[in-house]
């Protein structure tokens, strides 16, 4: 891969029982890890028995049937292997912030493993593509690699295609300024640098993958949903304990629940000081 690395980076893709990051489960995960100073990447692909039904819609997309997973391990059984393979690596993929990362975080949480992302750089190749040439992975592969993507929606094929697309994007856009729809000029956002790619593909205001919490213009964590949208999280939860308990008992991600607990704890401590 033609990007200098200061730490490992893992490209990955998942197939799942459906699109709900909290209710659905991973049934296939493919990962390719690049290490600094090494030209040959490490690969890992696992099929996983989800323990829950696969939706008809999902099967129509990836073609993985319950019988294909009957004798495969559960996520609990492969969690340690996956966790050690990824380690503290940066993460990359196609559309991974929308579903892949949140779903993987939930799977790790259920298996008893912490999987923080706040110290990782995250490169969402889809966001580069959508901001520069809005289309799909298959179209991106055709556009940047001048090849047809075979076996689309097979996890390993999609990971390989994503790596090829990123390489093509860097080759095509390196050194170009971007003019956004509202006239903003972004100076040379596409360069062979993981930090620069992370900055370009992520909204720094969003502090959790499900985008329930974000930073306002003053750097205060506020709600990005519901009746308190735009209101400070810590103060609001201190004043409305019922809403705090509602969040902890509803289908919010593990990270959101941990964040609101810590924000409320810090707010109470600040009142005592």
N, C-alpha and C positions, 0 to 999 in steps of 0.2 A: 504494500500500500504506500502511495507516494505522499505520506504526511509524516513529518518528524514527530516522534513520540517521546515524552518525558516519563510517561507511566503507561501501563497496559490499557488497551481499549478493547471492549467486547461488542461486536455487532451481533444482534440477536433478533429473532422473530418467533412469535408463538402462533399456534392454532388452538382454538378453544371450543368449548361447548356452546358458546353464544357470545353476545357482545356486552353483557352486564359485568362490569369489573368486580363487583362484590359477590354476585350470585353464581356466575359461571366459573368454569375451571379450565386450566391448561391441559391440553391433550397431546400437544407436540411442541417441543422447543428446540431450536437449533441455534448454536452459538459459534462464532469464529473470533478467536482472541489473538490480537497482535501485541507483541512485546517489544519494548525499545531495544534496538540493536539486533533484532532477529528478523530475517526475511520470510521465514516459513511460519505461518500462523498455526495455532492449535484449534482443533474443531471438536465440537461435542453436539450430538443430536440424540434426543430422548423422546420416546413415545410413553405417554403417561395415562394410566387408568384414572379417570376423573372421579369415579364413584357417584356420578350424577348423570342424568340423560343428556345426550347431545341433541340440540335442536335440529329440526328438519332444515331450517335455513342455513345453519352452520355446515351441516353435512353436504348440502348442495354446493357450498363454496369450496370446501377443502377435500371433500370426498372420503374423509376418515369415518369409518363405521364403528359402532360399538364392538363388533366381533374382532376388529383390528386391535382393540385395546384390552380384550378380556384377560389376557395373561401378562399384561404389562404392569410395572410397579406403580404405586401411588406416588403423589408428589411428596408425601411425608418420607417415603423410602428413598427418594432421589434428592431431597432438599440439601443434604450435606454435600453431596457431590457437586450440585449446581452452585451452592454458596461458595465452595472452595475454588471452583473453576473461575467464577467471576471475581472473587476477592474484592479488592478496592479499585478495580478498573473503572475507567470512564466507560460510558455506554453510548451506543449508536444503533440506529435502525431506521426503518421507514414507517413513520407514523407512531413511533413508540411512546410518545408522551400521552397520546390519546387513550391507548388501551394496554399496550404491552407492559410498560413499566408499572402502572397502577395494579394490573392483574397479578404481575409477578410479586409485587410487594405484599399483596393480600395473601397469596399462596405461601410466601415465606413466613408471614405473621402467623398464619394458621399452623404452620409446621414448627413454630417456636424459634424462628431465626429473625434477627433484626437485619433490615436491608435499607439503610439510610441512603439518600441520594444527594443530600445537601453538600457533600464534599466531592461529588463527582461532576465532571463536565459531561454534558449530554448533547449529542449531535443528532438532530432529527433530520434525516436526509429528505424526508417528505416536505418539510417546511422550506428547505432551500428550493426544492423543485416547485412547490406551489407558489412561492414568491417570485421565482424567476420564470418558470414555464408550467403554469397550473395544469396538471394531468394526473394519471395513475402511475403505479410502478411499472406496469407493462409498457405504457407509452414512454415513461422516463427511460426505460432500458433501450427502447427502440431509438429514442431521440439522442441519448448521450453515448450509447454503445454501438448504435447502428446494427443491432441484432434483435431477433425476436426472442422473447422470454418464453422458454418451454417450461412446463410443469409449474405454472403460476399457482400460488397458494399451497405449494409444498414448502414447508418452512425453510429447509436448507437451500432450495433453489431461490427463494425470495431473499435470503441473507446474501447469497453470492451475487445476485442481481443488484442488491442495495449497495454493496461494496463497489461494484462496477459503475453504478450511477454516480456515487460520490467522487470516484476518480475522474469520471467524465465531467462532472460539474466543476471540479477544481481546474481541470485543463481548459474548460470553456470560459469560465468567469474570472479566473485569477487576474487581479489587477483592475477589474472593472468597478466603477462606482454604480450604486443602485439608486434610481430615482423612484420613490414610492408614489402611490396614487395621489397622496395629498401633497406631493411636491418635496417631501423630505429627501435629502441626499445622504445616503449611507456610504461612507468612504471605504472602498475596497473591502467589502464584507467577506468575499470568498478568497481565502488564502489557505495554503497547506499548514494550518495551525489549529490544533484541537480547541484551544481556548477561543479563538476567533470564530470558529464554526459553532461552538456552544453559544457564544454571545449572539450570533446571528439567528440561530434557530430557536432560541428560548426567550420568553417574555419574563424579564427579571422581576416584574411585579408579582407574578404568580408564585406562591410558595408551597403549593402542593400539587401533585399531578392531576387531581380531579378538579382543580381550579375553583375550589370552594372558598379559599382564603387568598387574599392578595395584599400587597402593600399600597397604601395611598400615596399621594404626592409628598407627604411628610414622612414617609417611611413607617407609618403605623399600620399594623395588621388589621384589615377590615373584612367584613363578610362580603362575599361575591355572589350571594344568593339570598333568597327568602325575604322575610319582612324586615330584616335588619340590614339589608344590602347597603354597603357603603359605610356602615357604622363600626366603630372600634370594637373588636372582638372581646378583648379583656374586660373593658368597662361594661359592655353590654351584658356579658355573662355574669359578672359580679352583681349587676343590678337585677338580672332575670335568671335566677337559679333554675327555674323550671325549663327554660330554653336550653340551658347547659345540660341538664339531665336528658332532655329530649335528644340532643345531638349524640350523647353517649349511648343511647339505647336504640338509635335508628341506624339505617344502612349508610353510614358514612365510613370512609376509608380509615384504616388503622392509623395512618399518619395524621389525618384531620383530628381524630380523637386525642392523639398524643399531643398535638399542637395546642388544642384548646385547653387541655389540662395544664400544660406548662405555662401558657399565657395567663390563665386565671391565677395560677400559683404565684407567678412573678408579680402580677398586679396586686394581689393581697400583700405580698411582701413589701412592695413599694409604699403601700398605705401605712404600714407599720413603721417605716423608716422616717 
